[in-house]
Amino acid sequence: METYAQLKQNLKKLKLTCMYENIEQRHQEAIQGKMKYSDWLLLLTQDEIDRKNNMKIESLIKRSKIGKYNSILEFDFDFNPKINRQQILNFTSCDFIARNENIIITGPTGVGKTFIAKSLGIEACRRDMTALFTRTAQMLDDICFGYADGTLKLKLKSYIKPKLLILDDWGLQAFNDKSLAILNEIISERYENGSIIITSNRPFKSWNELFNEQVIASALLDRLFNKTHKIIIDGKSYRRSL
């Protein structure tokens, strides 16, 4: 018993919290199941690995600023049969991120664009990928402040670095020249180095109208649309039916 007590103390000192908390339960299971020592140790160490993995995922989700979210499995696909259920579910593998592909979701208010975007962001975090959620206007304002306080490079980096950047509510109003320059920098730097998910109420055919400078805008949209999955959701508002 002294050895057993010392073992628990060693686990506590080594900060192997889950092993420390589970050792008695696993010990009883080992006795009842007549486990080999190596099998018992494997089970115990797996508990610790699972705990640390869960903590890492929780940290990634917190840093993603996704906030309140739901699993994609909670999405009511039956409400809008026009949505390609299998296509959305396929995105949860996050293979599109590994291939540096983008997803753009357009449609009227309340059809589930942000729900889907956030859910895919959570799936990315669960697969040990960094993600960042932001309203498009909020990102632009944040970076613009960087011109004034000398943090421009740091702020640009914070939106360029994540493997997945989610820009919600793209194009609620036209982008001025400074916003265009910022978006061009973000999209150019992320090109072939990360993925973007965009949600927008504005149909694709009117995106050119968002920019005054068509030469830069054309280059920006060309990069953005290259290797992009376009999802158009039509139909009534899910939120208004609740």
Secondary structure, DSSP 8 states (H G I E B T S, - for coil): -HHHHHHHHHHHHTT-HHHHHHHHHHHHHHHHHT--HHHHHHHHHHHHHHHHHHHHHHHHHHHHT--S---GGGS-GGG-TTS-HHHHHHHTT-HHHHTT-EEEEE-STTSSHHHHHHHHHHHHHHTT--EEEEEHHHHHHHHHHHHHHT-HHHHHHHHHSSSEEEEESTTSS---HHHHHHHHHHHHHHTTT-EEEEEESS-GGGGGGG-S-HHHHHHHHHHHHTTEEEEE--S--SGGG-
